[in-house]
Amino acid sequence: MKKLESSLKFYALESAPTIALNAQIEKTKRRTSCRIWLDNTLMSLKT
């Protein structure tokens, strides 16, 4: 995700690449937060 965020500085604020990068960052955040939630849930079920 850091690489995606660092790529933002190369583009204008409202340009198509910036919008696409922001969308990809949000997808990545959702995916990782779901994975963390699932891992925590499974761990709590095991104990």
mmCIF file of the N, C-alpha and C atoms, coordinates in Angstrom:
data_MODEL
# 
_entry.id   MODEL 
# 
loop_
_atom_site.group_PDB 
_atom_site.id 
_atom_site.type_symbol 
_atom_site.label_atom_id 
_atom_site.label_alt_id 
_atom_site.label_comp_id 
_atom_site.label_asym_id 
_atom_site.label_entity_id 
_atom_site.label_seq_id 
_atom_site.pdbx_PDB_ins_code 
_atom_site.Cartn_x 
_atom_site.Cartn_y 
_atom_site.Cartn_z 
_atom_site.occupancy 
_atom_site.B_iso_or_equiv 
_atom_site.pdbx_formal_charge 
_atom_site.auth_seq_id 
_atom_site.auth_comp_id 
_atom_site.auth_asym_id 
_atom_site.auth_atom_id 
_atom_site.pdbx_PDB_model_num 
ATOM 1   N N  . MET A 1 1  ? 0.821   -1.180  0.000   1.00 0.00 ? 1  MET A N  1 
ATOM 2   C CA . MET A 1 1  ? 0.000   0.000   0.000   1.00 0.00 ? 1  MET A CA 1 
ATOM 3   C C  . MET A 1 1  ? 0.875   1.257   0.000   1.00 0.00 ? 1  MET A C  1 
ATOM 4   N N  . LYS A 1 2  ? 2.032   1.193   0.631   1.00 0.00 ? 2  LYS A N  1 
ATOM 5   C CA . LYS A 1 2  ? 2.916   2.354   0.648   1.00 0.00 ? 2  LYS A CA 1 
ATOM 6   C C  . LYS A 1 2  ? 3.369   2.726   -0.758  1.00 0.00 ? 2  LYS A C  1 
ATOM 7   N N  . LYS A 1 3  ? 3.590   1.726   -1.589  1.00 0.00 ? 3  LYS A N  1 
ATOM 8   C CA . LYS A 1 3  ? 4.020   2.011   -2.958  1.00 0.00 ? 3  LYS A CA 1 
ATOM 9   C C  . LYS A 1 3  ? 2.917   2.722   -3.729  1.00 0.00 ? 3  LYS A C  1 
ATOM 10  N N  . LEU A 1 4  ? 1.672   2.291   -3.521  1.00 0.00 ? 4  LEU A N  1 
ATOM 11  C CA . LEU A 1 4  ? 0.547   2.963   -4.171  1.00 0.00 ? 4  LEU A CA 1 
ATOM 12  C C  . LEU A 1 4  ? 0.442   4.411   -3.707  1.00 0.00 ? 4  LEU A C  1 
ATOM 13  N N  . GLU A 1 5  ? 0.563   4.614   -2.401  1.00 0.00 ? 5  GLU A N  1 
ATOM 14  C CA . GLU A 1 5  ? 0.462   5.961   -1.851  1.00 0.00 ? 5  GLU A CA 1 
ATOM 15  C C  . GLU A 1 5  ? 1.609   6.851   -2.329  1.00 0.00 ? 5  GLU A C  1 
ATOM 16  N N  . SER A 1 6  ? 2.798   6.284   -2.463  1.00 0.00 ? 6  SER A N  1 
ATOM 17  C CA . SER A 1 6  ? 3.923   7.104   -2.921  1.00 0.00 ? 6  SER A CA 1 
ATOM 18  C C  . SER A 1 6  ? 3.775   7.470   -4.404  1.00 0.00 ? 6  SER A C  1 
ATOM 19  N N  . SER A 1 7  ? 3.049   6.664   -5.155  1.00 0.00 ? 7  SER A N  1 
ATOM 20  C CA . SER A 1 7  ? 2.824   6.961   -6.574  1.00 0.00 ? 7  SER A CA 1 
ATOM 21  C C  . SER A 1 7  ? 1.903   8.159   -6.770  1.00 0.00 ? 7  SER A C  1 
ATOM 22  N N  . LEU A 1 8  ? 1.112   8.486   -5.775  1.00 0.00 ? 8  LEU A N  1 
ATOM 23  C CA . LEU A 1 8  ? 0.166   9.600   -5.887  1.00 0.00 ? 8  LEU A CA 1 
ATOM 24  C C  . LEU A 1 8  ? 0.852   10.934  -6.153  1.00 0.00 ? 8  LEU A C  1 
ATOM 25  N N  . LYS A 1 9  ? 2.060   11.095  -5.640  1.00 0.00 ? 9  LYS A N  1 
ATOM 26  C CA . LYS A 1 9  ? 2.732   12.397  -5.769  1.00 0.00 ? 9  LYS A CA 1 
ATOM 27  C C  . LYS A 1 9  ? 3.118   12.727  -7.209  1.00 0.00 ? 9  LYS A C  1 
ATOM 28  N N  . PHE A 1 10 ? 3.062   11.757  -8.101  1.00 0.00 ? 10 PHE A N  1 
ATOM 29  C CA . PHE A 1 10 ? 3.443   11.990  -9.488  1.00 0.00 ? 10 PHE A CA 1 
ATOM 30  C C  . PHE A 1 10 ? 2.300   12.521  -10.344 1.00 0.00 ? 10 PHE A C  1 
ATOM 31  N N  . TYR A 1 11 ? 1.101   12.557  -9.815  1.00 0.00 ? 11 TYR A N  1 
ATOM 32  C CA . TYR A 1 11 ? -0.072  12.914  -10.617 1.00 0.00 ? 11 TYR A CA 1 
ATOM 33  C C  . TYR A 1 11 ? -0.812  14.100  -10.014 1.00 0.00 ? 11 TYR A C  1 
ATOM 34  N N  . ALA A 1 12 ? -1.550  14.815  -10.864 1.00 0.00 ? 12 ALA A N  1 
ATOM 35  C CA . ALA A 1 12 ? -2.385  15.927  -10.411 1.00 0.00 ? 12 ALA A CA 1 
ATOM 36  C C  . ALA A 1 12 ? -3.491  15.393  -9.505  1.00 0.00 ? 12 ALA A C  1 
ATOM 37  N N  . LEU A 1 13 ? -4.000  16.260  -8.661  1.00 0.00 ? 13 LEU A N  1 
ATOM 38  C CA . LEU A 1 13 ? -4.945  15.859  -7.622  1.00 0.00 ? 13 LEU A CA 1 
ATOM 39  C C  . LEU A 1 13 ? -6.195  15.158  -8.159  1.00 0.00 ? 13 LEU A C  1 
ATOM 40  N N  . GLU A 1 14 ? -6.801  15.670  -9.187  1.00 0.00 ? 14 GLU A N  1 
ATOM 41  C CA . GLU A 1 14 ? -8.044  15.100  -9.709  1.00 0.00 ? 14 GLU A CA 1 
ATOM 42  C C  . GLU A 1 14 ? -7.860  14.365  -11.038 1.00 0.00 ? 14 GLU A C  1 
ATOM 43  N N  . SER A 1 15 ? -6.658  13.918  -11.316 1.00 0.00 ? 15 SER A N  1 
ATOM 44  C CA . SER A 1 15 ? -6.405  13.220  -12.584 1.00 0.00 ? 15 SER A CA 1 
ATOM 45  C C  . SER A 1 15 ? -6.907  11.777  -12.513 1.00 0.00 ? 15 SER A C  1 
ATOM 46  N N  . ALA A 1 16 ? -7.081  11.176  -13.670 1.00 0.00 ? 16 ALA A N  1 
ATOM 47  C CA . ALA A 1 16 ? -7.561  9.794   -13.744 1.00 0.00 ? 16 ALA A CA 1 
ATOM 48  C C  . ALA A 1 16 ? -6.627  8.818   -13.016 1.00 0.00 ? 16 ALA A C  1 
ATOM 49  N N  . PRO A 1 17 ? -5.301  8.938   -13.161 1.00 0.00 ? 17 PRO A N  1 
ATOM 50  C CA . PRO A 1 17 ? -4.430  8.015   -12.427 1.00 0.00 ? 17 PRO A CA 1 
ATOM 51  C C  . PRO A 1 17 ? -4.565  8.149   -10.911 1.00 0.00 ? 17 PRO A C  1 
ATOM 52  N N  . THR A 1 18 ? -4.750  9.375   -10.426 1.00 0.00 ? 18 THR A N  1 
ATOM 53  C CA . THR A 1 18 ? -4.914  9.585   -8.989  1.00 0.00 ? 18 THR A CA 1 
ATOM 54  C C  . THR A 1 18 ? -6.202  8.942   -8.492  1.00 0.00 ? 18 THR A C  1 
ATOM 55  N N  . ILE A 1 19 ? -7.262  9.094   -9.236  1.00 0.00 ? 19 ILE A N  1 
ATOM 56  C CA . ILE A 1 19 ? -8.548  8.491   -8.860  1.00 0.00 ? 19 ILE A CA 1 
ATOM 57  C C  . ILE A 1 19 ? -8.419  6.968   -8.845  1.00 0.00 ? 19 ILE A C  1 
ATOM 58  N N  . ALA A 1 20 ? -7.759  6.416   -9.854  1.00 0.00 ? 20 ALA A N  1 
ATOM 59  C CA . ALA A 1 20 ? -7.573  4.966   -9.921  1.00 0.00 ? 20 ALA A CA 1 
ATOM 60  C C  . ALA A 1 20 ? -6.705  4.460   -8.770  1.00 0.00 ? 20 ALA A C  1 
ATOM 61  N N  . LEU A 1 21 ? -5.643  5.184   -8.460  1.00 0.00 ? 21 LEU A N  1 
ATOM 62  C CA . LEU A 1 21 ? -4.779  4.783   -7.346  1.00 0.00 ? 21 LEU A CA 1 
ATOM 63  C C  . LEU A 1 21 ? -5.524  4.841   -6.022  1.00 0.00 ? 21 LEU A C  1 
ATOM 64  N N  . ASN A 1 22 ? -6.314  5.884   -5.817  1.00 0.00 ? 22 ASN A N  1 
ATOM 65  C CA . ASN A 1 22 ? -7.099  5.986   -4.582  1.00 0.00 ? 22 ASN A CA 1 
ATOM 66  C C  . ASN A 1 22 ? -8.102  4.843   -4.465  1.00 0.00 ? 22 ASN A C  1 
ATOM 67  N N  . ALA A 1 23 ? -8.704  4.466   -5.566  1.00 0.00 ? 23 ALA A N  1 
ATOM 68  C CA . ALA A 1 23 ? -9.640  3.339   -5.556  1.00 0.00 ? 23 ALA A CA 1 
ATOM 69  C C  . ALA A 1 23 ? -8.914  2.050   -5.189  1.00 0.00 ? 23 ALA A C  1 
ATOM 70  N N  . GLN A 1 24 ? -7.735  1.858   -5.734  1.00 0.00 ? 24 GLN A N  1 
ATOM 71  C CA . GLN A 1 24 ? -6.954  0.656   -5.433  1.00 0.00 ? 24 GLN A CA 1 
ATOM 72  C C  . GLN A 1 24 ? -6.518  0.638   -3.973  1.00 0.00 ? 24 GLN A C  1 
ATOM 73  N N  . ILE A 1 25 ? -6.148  1.795   -3.440  1.00 0.00 ? 25 ILE A N  1 
ATOM 74  C CA . ILE A 1 25 ? -5.761  1.895   -2.029  1.00 0.00 ? 25 ILE A CA 1 
ATOM 75  C C  . ILE A 1 25 ? -6.939  1.515   -1.139  1.00 0.00 ? 25 ILE A C  1 
ATOM 76  N N  . GLU A 1 26 ? -8.125  2.017   -1.460  1.00 0.00 ? 26 GLU A N  1 
ATOM 77  C CA . GLU A 1 26 ? -9.311  1.700   -0.660  1.00 0.00 ? 26 GLU A CA 1 
ATOM 78  C C  . GLU A 1 26 ? -9.641  0.213   -0.724  1.00 0.00 ? 26 GLU A C  1 
ATOM 79  N N  . LYS A 1 27 ? -9.526  -0.398  -1.897  1.00 0.00 ? 27 LYS A N  1 
ATOM 80  C CA . LYS A 1 27 ? -9.766  -1.841  -2.026  1.00 0.00 ? 27 LYS A CA 1 
ATOM 81  C C  . LYS A 1 27 ? -8.782  -2.630  -1.172  1.00 0.00 ? 27 LYS A C  1 
ATOM 82  N N  . THR A 1 28 ? -7.533  -2.199  -1.188  1.00 0.00 ? 28 THR A N  1 
ATOM 83  C CA . THR A 1 28 ? -6.502  -2.878  -0.408  1.00 0.00 ? 28 THR A CA 1 
ATOM 84  C C  . THR A 1 28 ? -6.783  -2.750  1.084   1.00 0.00 ? 28 THR A C  1 
ATOM 85  N N  . LYS A 1 29 ? -7.184  -1.561  1.515   1.00 0.00 ? 29 LYS A N  1 
ATOM 86  C CA . LYS A 1 29 ? -7.511  -1.349  2.931   1.00 0.00 ? 29 LYS A CA 1 
ATOM 87  C C  . LYS A 1 29 ? -8.676  -2.234  3.360   1.00 0.00 ? 29 LYS A C  1 
ATOM 88  N N  . ARG A 1 30 ? -9.720  -2.310  2.523   1.00 0.00 ? 30 ARG A N  1 
ATOM 89  C CA . ARG A 1 30 ? -10.867 -3.154  2.859   1.00 0.00 ? 30 ARG A CA 1 
ATOM 90  C C  . ARG A 1 30 ? -10.471 -4.622  2.926   1.00 0.00 ? 30 ARG A C  1 
ATOM 91  N N  . ARG A 1 31 ? -9.677  -5.052  1.965   1.00 0.00 ? 31 ARG A N  1 
ATOM 92  C CA . ARG A 1 31 ? -9.264  -6.451  1.916   1.00 0.00 ? 31 ARG A CA 1 
ATOM 93  C C  . ARG A 1 31 ? -8.437  -6.816  3.146   1.00 0.00 ? 31 ARG A C  1 
ATOM 94  N N  . THR A 1 32 ? -7.494  -5.954  3.521   1.00 0.00 ? 32 THR A N  1 
ATOM 95  C CA . THR A 1 32 ? -6.653  -6.266  4.673   1.00 0.00 ? 32 THR A CA 1 
ATOM 96  C C  . THR A 1 32 ? -7.431  -6.160  5.973   1.00 0.00 ? 32 THR A C  1 
ATOM 97  N N  . SER A 1 33 ? -8.363  -5.229  6.076   1.00 0.00 ? 33 SER A N  1 
ATOM 98  C CA . SER A 1 33 ? -9.146  -5.124  7.310   1.00 0.00 ? 33 SER A CA 1 
ATOM 99  C C  . SER A 1 33 ? -10.072 -6.326  7.453   1.00 0.00 ? 33 SER A C  1 
ATOM 100 N N  . CYS A 1 34 ? -10.613 -6.829  6.351   1.00 0.00 ? 34 CYS A N  1 
ATOM 101 C CA . CYS A 1 34 ? -11.451 -8.035  6.408   1.00 0.00 ? 34 CYS A CA 1 
ATOM 102 C C  . CYS A 1 34 ? -10.618 -9.241  6.811   1.00 0.00 ? 34 CYS A C  1 
ATOM 103 N N  . ARG A 1 35 ? -9.409  -9.311  6.286   1.00 0.00 ? 35 ARG A N  1 
ATOM 104 C CA . ARG A 1 35 ? -8.531  -10.429 6.617   1.00 0.00 ? 35 ARG A CA 1 
ATOM 105 C C  . ARG A 1 35 ? -8.165  -10.400 8.094   1.00 0.00 ? 35 ARG A C  1 
ATOM 106 N N  . ILE A 1 36 ? -7.864  -9.232  8.629   1.00 0.00 ? 36 ILE A N  1 
ATOM 107 C CA . ILE A 1 36 ? -7.525  -9.096  10.045  1.00 0.00 ? 36 ILE A CA 1 
ATOM 108 C C  . ILE A 1 36 ? -8.724  -9.475  10.903  1.00 0.00 ? 36 ILE A C  1 
ATOM 109 N N  . TRP A 1 37 ? -9.924  -9.008  10.531  1.00 0.00 ? 37 TRP A N  1 
ATOM 110 C CA . TRP A 1 37 ? -11.123 -9.347  11.275  1.00 0.00 ? 37 TRP A CA 1 
ATOM 111 C C  . TRP A 1 37 ? -11.351 -10.855 11.276  1.00 0.00 ? 37 TRP A C  1 
ATOM 112 N N  . LEU A 1 38 ? -11.197 -11.491 10.112  1.00 0.00 ? 38 LEU A N  1 
ATOM 113 C CA . LEU A 1 38 ? -11.402 -12.928 10.009  1.00 0.00 ? 38 LEU A CA 1 
ATOM 114 C C  . LEU A 1 38 ? -10.385 -13.681 10.853  1.00 0.00 ? 38 LEU A C  1 
ATOM 115 N N  . ASP A 1 39 ? -9.132  -13.277 10.797  1.00 0.00 ? 39 ASP A N  1 
ATOM 116 C CA . ASP A 1 39 ? -8.100  -13.924 11.619  1.00 0.00 ? 39 ASP A CA 1 
ATOM 117 C C  . ASP A 1 39 ? -8.425  -13.806 13.098  1.00 0.00 ? 39 ASP A C  1 
ATOM 118 N N  . ASN A 1 40 ? -8.844  -12.629 13.537  1.00 0.00 ? 40 ASN A N  1 
ATOM 119 C CA . ASN A 1 40 ? -9.191  -12.435 14.949  1.00 0.00 ? 40 ASN A CA 1 
ATOM 120 C C  . ASN A 1 40 ? -10.395 -13.272 15.344  1.00 0.00 ? 40 ASN A C  1 
ATOM 121 N N  . THR A 1 41 ? -11.377 -13.364 14.467  1.00 0.00 ? 41 THR A N  1 
ATOM 122 C CA . THR A 1 41 ? -12.566 -14.157 14.759  1.00 0.00 ? 41 THR A CA 1 
ATOM 123 C C  . THR A 1 41 ? -12.222 -15.623 14.874  1.00 0.00 ? 41 THR A C  1 
ATOM 124 N N  . LEU A 1 42 ? -11.419 -16.113 13.944  1.00 0.00 ? 42 LEU A N  1 
ATOM 125 C CA . LEU A 1 42 ? -11.019 -17.518 13.991  1.00 0.00 ? 42 LEU A CA 1 
ATOM 126 C C  . LEU A 1 42 ? -10.189 -17.828 15.227  1.00 0.00 ? 42 LEU A C  1 
ATOM 127 N N  . MET A 1 43 ? -9.328  -16.918 15.606  1.00 0.00 ? 43 MET A N  1 
ATOM 128 C CA . MET A 1 43 ? -8.513  -17.111 16.812  1.00 0.00 ? 43 MET A CA 1 
ATOM 129 C C  . MET A 1 43 ? -9.390  -17.164 18.056  1.00 0.00 ? 43 MET A C  1 
ATOM 130 N N  . SER A 1 44 ? -10.426 -16.337 18.108  1.00 0.00 ? 44 SER A N  1 
ATOM 131 C CA . SER A 1 44 ? -11.297 -16.338 19.286  1.00 0.00 ? 44 SER A CA 1 
ATOM 132 C C  . SER A 1 44 ? -12.140 -17.609 19.341  1.00 0.00 ? 44 SER A C  1 
ATOM 133 N N  . LEU A 1 45 ? -12.454 -18.187 18.206  1.00 0.00 ? 45 LEU A N  1 
ATOM 134 C CA . LEU A 1 45 ? -13.204 -19.434 18.182  1.00 0.00 ? 45 LEU A CA 1 
ATOM 135 C C  . LEU A 1 45 ? -12.360 -20.616 18.631  1.00 0.00 ? 45 LEU A C  1 
ATOM 136 N N  . LYS A 1 46 ? -11.074 -20.556 18.396  1.00 0.00 ? 46 LYS A N  1 
ATOM 137 C CA . LYS A 1 46 ? -10.179 -21.641 18.778  1.00 0.00 ? 46 LYS A CA 1 
ATOM 138 C C  . LYS A 1 46 ? -9.961  -21.716 20.284  1.00 0.00 ? 46 LYS A C  1 
ATOM 139 N N  . THR A 1 47 ? -10.108 -20.588 20.977  1.00 0.00 ? 47 THR A N  1 
ATOM 140 C CA . THR A 1 47 ? -9.848  -20.571 22.410  1.00 0.00 ? 47 THR A CA 1 
ATOM 141 C C  . THR A 1 47 ? -11.084 -20.786 23.228  1.00 0.00 ? 47 THR A C  1 
# 
